[in-house]
Amino acid sequence: MEKSKLVKLFSNMCCSNCRHDFDENSIFVKRQDKHLMVLQIICAECGKSFGLAFLGTGSVDVKEEDMALEFQDCPLPISYDDVLDAHHFIDKLEKDWNKYIPDELKNNF
């Protein structure tokens, strides 16, 4: 798939960190096979990584104007009240709440 078509695919999207539009400098083709493409999306402005996208590249009849992915409303950022609510929730947990965490994950805390 041509890079210009990939840019068109992400043309309605921007970085959630700095609001910079995704462009040809944001899209990196990591692997391309006959029917699959693996892309990495990184904001060209601030460097935030958006992980990998797996795209099927089989033959599909799509109009050029229908190619752009649609932007969906995102949840609001975490507010100070959300943090306080989480703190109060954690504060009310039983003293031995960490018994529910698997042993192999406890080293991550």
N, C-alpha and C positions, 0 to 999 in steps of 0.2 A: 504494500500500500504506500502510495506517495506521501511524503511528509506534509504536503499542502492539504491533503485530505484528512490527515490526523489533526492538524491545526484546526480545520473546519469542525471536526468532531468535538473538540473541546472549546470552541469559540464562545459558548454561552457561560463558561465557567471561569472563575478567578480564584486566586489564593485566599483562603479564609483568614490568613494572618495579616497580609498587607494589601489585599484587594487588587493586586496586579493581575492583569489578564494573562492567561496561559497563551504562549506563543510557540514558535518553532524552537526557541531556546529552552522551553520547559518540558519538552517531550523527548524521551530517549528510548529508542528501540533496542531492547535487550536481546530479543530473539525473534526470529521470524521463520516459521515453517510454512508448509503449503497452505494450511487452514487455520493457523494460530499465530498470533502476534503477542508478545509480552512487552509492555511499555512501562517505563518508570516516569512518573510525573514529579518534577521538582520546580518550584517557583524560581524563575530566572532572576527575580528581584531580591527576595529575602532568603532563598535557599531552603525553605520548608519542603520536606519530602512528603508526598502524598501516596507513597507506596507504589505498588504495581497494579497494572490493569491488564487483563487477559481479554483479547479480542479475537473472536472468530473471524476469519478472513475468507470464508467461502463465498461463492458467487450469490449475491443478493441484489435484486433490482431496487435500488434506493435512489430517489430523486436528490439532486445536489442540495436543494433547499431544506430537505428533511434530515440531513446528515447530522446536524449539531445535536449533542446531548442536551436534554432539558435540565435547567437549573431548578432545584427544589429548595423550598424554604428550609433552612437549618434551624435547629433548636437555638434558643437564646443562649448567650454565654453564661457561665456559672456566675451567680451574683454573690455578694457578701452574705445575704440572707441564706443562700444555699449552703455556703460554707458553715455558717452558724448552725443551721439545721442538722448538717452532717455531724458537727461536733457534739451537739446535744444527743443525737442518736447514738453515737459511739460512746459517749460518756455514760449512757444508761445501760450499756451492755453489761452482761455478767462479767465478773472478774476473770473468769477462765474462758473468755470468748475465743481465744486463739486455739483452743482444742479442736475447733472446726476447720482449721487450716491444715492441709496435708503437710506432713513432715518435710517433703522435698521442696515445698514452697516457703517454709519458715525461714530459710537462710536468706531469702530476698528482702527481709524486713530489717 
